[in-house]
Amino acid sequence: GAGRPLPVYMPRRDILAYLLGRVTHDCPDFFEKYVRFDTGVKSVRYVEASRSFEIVTQRNDVVATAHYDRCIWAAGMNGGAHIPDSLRRIFREGDFPGTVRHSSDTSNFDDDVRNKRVLLVGGSYSAEDLALAAIKCGVEKVFVSARHPNVVNWTAAWPYDRVEVLEEVVPYRLTEGGRCIQFAATEDTEGRAAGAGEGEVPIRTELRDIDTVIFCTGYAPGLGMLSDGLRRAMDRDAAPDMVPVPPEWRMTPNELSAVVGDVRPAAELHVPGLPYPGLYRDAISVQNPHMMFLKFEFENPLFGID
C-alpha cells in the first residue's frame, strides 16, 4: 500500500505489521507452512546413530516426536528468574522474616512496598524502575545494593530522598534472627570466592528491619528442554581471564598460510568479558556444529519496553 509518515518512536502495532510484512512478502503462507503455534517443546536431544535431533513437542494433550538435521535454539535469554544460589542461601539460612521476591514477580507489589522498608539487590534497570515504582506506591525507604557501579549509581537525585544506594557491596549474612542484613565489599567477597582471602570478611554496612527484599539479579536462558549435552554449550559459569590452548592445536591451512607461515599460538589466550567457551562466534555449538544458539543480550529488548 501507499506509504505514510511514521513517528520517531514507532508504536508496537506498526513494528509488528512491518515485521510480518517482511516475513510474508515472498511466502504469504509462511506461518501456515512453517510455524506451529500453541505448541511446547518438551525435549531436544541429539541422536548419534541417526545424526539427527529428536524433538518432542506437545500441543494440548497430543505429544509428537520428529527428527531434524539442524536445530536452532531461540527460546530467549530471559527464560526464567535468576537468583544466585549464594544469595538464596544467605536469606534462607539467616531466617529472614520478611517477604522475598524476584523483580519479575510484581503481582503483590503494592502490598510488598507500601509504608515498608525495602531492599533491592542489584543495580541495573530493574532496580531503577522498581525503586521509582515503590516511591509512587508510598514506600517508606528503598535501599539498593549494587555490586559494581551501574544504572542506579548514575541517578544524581531520587524523588523525596527515599532511595539510598549502597555502592559496591553485596549481602553477606543475616544476624539478630534475620532482622539485621550485613553487607561486605564486593572486592572482599569476590576475592574470598576465588580463594584469595582467608579469615573473616569485614562488614562494610548493616541494615535493620527490612520488610521486603527484591532480587533484581536478572534472568536465566530457557534451556530446560535441551539435553545436558546440548545445554553445555551455553555454560558460562566459568569465565577465566585466560583460556588454555591445546598443545596439539595448529591453524588450518588457508589463503594466508603462504604469507604468515605456521602460526603457533601462545600457551594461553586472553578472553575479555564473559565468553561462552562452548560456542563458536557466540552462536554455533563447538561440540555439535549442527546446533546453533540464537541469542541477543541487550538491556532493552524491542518488545520488552513498556
C-alpha positions in Angstrom: 0.0 0.0 0.0 0.9 3.7 0.0 3.5 4.8 2.5 2.7 7.2 5.3 4.8 9.3 7.7 6.0 7.5 10.8 6.7 8.9 14.2 10.3 8.9 15.7 9.2 6.2 18.1 7.1 3.7 16.2 4.1 2.1 18.1 4.4 -1.7 18.6 1.5 -2.2 16.2 3.4 -0.6 13.4 6.6 -2.5 14.2 4.7 -5.8 14.2 3.0 -5.0 10.9 6.4 -4.2 9.3 7.9 -7.5 10.6 5.0 -9.6 9.4 5.1 -7.9 6.0 8.8 -8.7 5.6 8.3 -12.3 6.6 5.3 -13.0 4.3 6.3 -10.9 1.3 7.8 -13.8 -0.7 5.8 -16.5 1.1 2.3 -15.4 2.0 1.5 -18.8 3.7 4.8 -18.8 5.7 3.2 -19.2 9.1 0.8 -21.9 7.9 3.6 -23.9 6.4 6.5 -23.5 8.8 5.2 -22.4 12.2 3.4 -24.5 14.8 1.5 -22.2 17.2 0.4 -23.2 20.7 3.0 -25.9 20.8 5.5 -26.5 23.6 8.9 -28.2 23.2 9.3 -30.9 25.8 12.7 -32.2 25.0 15.5 -31.9 22.4 18.4 -34.4 22.1 20.9 -35.4 19.5 20.8 -39.0 18.3 24.3 -40.1 17.2 23.1 -43.2 15.4 20.9 -41.2 13.0 22.9 -38.0 13.3 19.7 -36.0 13.8 17.9 -34.1 16.5 14.9 -35.8 18.2 12.3 -33.1 19.1 9.4 -34.0 21.4 6.6 -31.4 21.3 3.2 -31.2 22.9 0.0 -29.4 21.8 -2.9 -29.7 24.2 -2.8 -33.5 25.0 -1.1 -34.5 21.8 2.6 -35.4 22.1 4.6 -35.8 18.9 8.1 -36.7 18.0 10.0 -35.5 15.0 13.6 -35.6 13.7 15.6 -32.8 12.1 19.0 -32.4 10.7 19.7 -29.0 12.2 18.4 -27.3 15.4 18.4 -23.6 16.3 17.6 -22.7 19.9 15.8 -19.4 20.2 13.8 -19.7 23.5 15.1 -16.4 24.9 17.8 -15.3 27.2 15.1 -14.2 29.8 13.6 -17.7 30.2 13.3 -17.6 33.9 14.1 -15.6 37.0 17.7 -15.9 38.2 18.7 -15.6 41.8 22.3 -16.7 42.6 22.4 -19.7 45.0 24.7 -17.8 47.3 22.1 -15.1 47.9 19.3 -17.6 48.3 21.3 -19.4 50.9 22.1 -16.2 52.9 18.5 -15.3 53.3 17.2 -18.8 53.8 19.8 -19.8 56.4 19.6 -16.4 58.1 15.8 -16.9 58.7 14.8 -13.6 57.1 11.3 -13.0 58.4 10.1 -10.7 55.6 9.0 -11.1 52.0 11.4 -12.2 49.3 10.7 -11.7 45.6 12.4 -11.6 42.3 11.9 -8.4 40.2 9.8 -10.4 37.7 7.1 -11.1 40.4 5.2 -7.9 40.9 1.7 -9.4 41.5 1.6 -8.0 45.0 4.0 -5.1 44.6 1.8 -2.5 46.3 1.4 -4.6 49.4 5.1 -5.5 49.4 6.3 -1.9 49.4 3.7 0.4 50.8 4.8 2.0 54.1 7.7 -0.5 54.2 11.5 -0.6 54.2 12.6 -2.4 51.0 16.0 -3.7 49.9 16.6 -4.1 46.1 19.6 -6.4 45.4 21.1 -5.4 42.0 21.7 -2.1 40.4 20.6 -2.2 36.8 17.4 -1.1 35.1 15.0 -3.3 37.0 16.3 -1.8 40.3 15.9 1.7 39.0 12.3 1.0 37.7 11.2 -0.7 40.9 12.7 2.0 43.1 10.7 4.6 41.3 7.6 2.5 41.3 7.9 1.9 45.0 8.1 5.6 45.7 4.8 6.0 43.8 3.3 3.3 45.9 4.3 5.1 49.1 7.3 3.2 50.2 9.0 4.3 53.5 12.5 3.8 52.3 14.3 1.9 49.4 17.8 0.6 49.8 19.7 -0.6 46.7 22.8 -2.7 46.9 24.9 -2.7 43.8 28.0 -4.9 43.3 29.5 -2.5 40.8 28.8 1.0 39.5 25.6 0.6 37.4 22.4 2.4 36.4 21.3 3.3 40.0 24.7 5.0 40.5 24.1 7.3 37.6 21.0 8.8 39.2 22.0 12.0 40.8 18.8 12.5 42.9 15.8 10.4 43.8 12.3 11.7 44.4 11.6 12.7 48.0 15.0 11.4 49.0 13.6 8.0 49.7 16.3 5.9 47.9 19.7 5.1 49.3 22.3 3.3 47.1 24.8 1.1 48.9 27.7 1.1 46.4 29.9 -1.9 45.6 28.6 -4.1 48.4 26.7 -7.4 48.5 24.6 -9.1 51.2 27.0 -11.3 53.2 25.0 -12.7 56.2 22.0 -12.1 58.4 22.2 -11.8 62.2 19.8 -11.0 65.1 17.3 -13.6 64.0 17.2 -12.3 60.4 16.5 -8.7 61.4 20.0 -7.4 60.5 21.4 -7.7 57.0 25.2 -7.3 56.9 27.0 -6.2 53.7 30.5 -6.8 52.6 32.6 -5.0 49.9 32.2 -6.7 46.5 36.0 -7.0 46.2 36.3 -8.8 49.5 33.6 -11.4 48.7 34.9 -12.0 45.2 38.4 -12.4 46.5 37.2 -14.9 49.0 35.2 -16.8 46.4 38.3 -17.1 44.3 40.3 -18.3 47.2 42.4 -15.2 47.5 41.4 -14.3 51.1 41.4 -16.2 54.3 39.6 -15.5 57.6 36.7 -13.2 58.3 35.4 -10.8 55.7 35.0 -7.2 57.1 31.4 -5.9 57.2 31.0 -2.6 55.3 27.5 -1.7 56.5 24.3 -3.0 58.0 20.5 -2.7 57.5 17.9 -3.5 60.1 14.1 -4.1 60.0 13.9 -4.6 56.2 10.3 -5.8 55.4 10.8 -6.8 51.7 13.8 -8.0 49.7 13.5 -7.9 45.9 16.3 -9.6 43.8 16.9 -7.6 40.7 19.5 -10.1 39.6 18.5 -10.8 36.1 17.3 -13.8 34.2 18.5 -17.2 33.0 18.1 -18.5 29.5 15.2 -21.0 28.8 17.3 -24.1 28.3 15.1 -26.6 30.1 14.1 -28.5 27.0 17.7 -29.3 25.9 19.6 -32.4 26.9 22.6 -31.9 29.2 25.0 -32.4 26.3 23.3 -29.7 24.1 22.8 -27.3 27.0 26.5 -27.4 28.0 27.4 -25.2 25.1 25.7 -22.3 26.9 27.5 -22.8 30.1 29.2 -19.6 31.2 29.6 -20.3 34.9 33.4 -20.4 34.4 34.7 -17.2 32.9 38.5 -17.4 33.2 40.7 -14.4 32.2 43.0 -16.8 30.4 42.0 -19.9 28.4 44.5 -22.7 27.8 45.2 -23.7 24.2 45.5 -27.4 23.4 49.2 -28.2 22.8 48.4 -30.0 19.6 46.4 -27.2 18.1 47.5 -25.9 14.6 45.9 -23.4 12.3 44.1 -24.9 9.4 45.9 -24.1 6.1 44.2 -21.1 4.4 44.8 -18.3 1.9 47.2 -16.6 4.3 49.3 -19.6 5.1 51.9 -18.8 2.5 52.4 -15.3 4.0 52.2 -15.9 7.8 53.6 -19.5 7.8 52.9 -22.0 10.6 51.2 -19.9 13.3 51.7 -21.3 16.8 49.5 -19.6 19.5 50.7 -18.6 22.9 50.1 -21.1 25.7 47.2 -19.0 26.9 44.8 -16.6 25.2 43.3 -13.6 27.0 39.5 -13.6 26.9 37.8 -10.3 27.7 34.3 -10.1 29.2 32.2 -13.2 29.9 32.5 -15.6 27.0 30.6 -18.7 26.1 33.5 -21.2 25.8 31.2 -23.8 24.2 30.1 -21.5 21.3 32.0 -20.6 18.1 31.4 -17.0 17.2 28.9 -16.8 20.1 26.4 -18.9 18.2 27.4 -22.4 17.0 28.0 -25.2 19.4 31.6 -26.3 19.3 30.7 -29.8 20.4 27.9 -30.2 17.8 28.1 -27.7 14.9 24.6 -28.7 13.8 23.3 -26.9 16.8 23.0 -23.1 16.8 22.0 -20.7 19.6 20.2 -17.6 18.5 20.6 -15.2 21.4 20.5 -11.5 21.8 21.7 -10.0 25.1 20.6 -6.4 25.4 19.2 -4.3 28.2 16.1 -3.2 26.2 14.7 -6.0 24.0 12.4 -4.5 21.4 9.1 -6.0 22.6 10.1 -5.7 26.3 9.9 -1.9 26.5 6.8 -0.6 28.4 
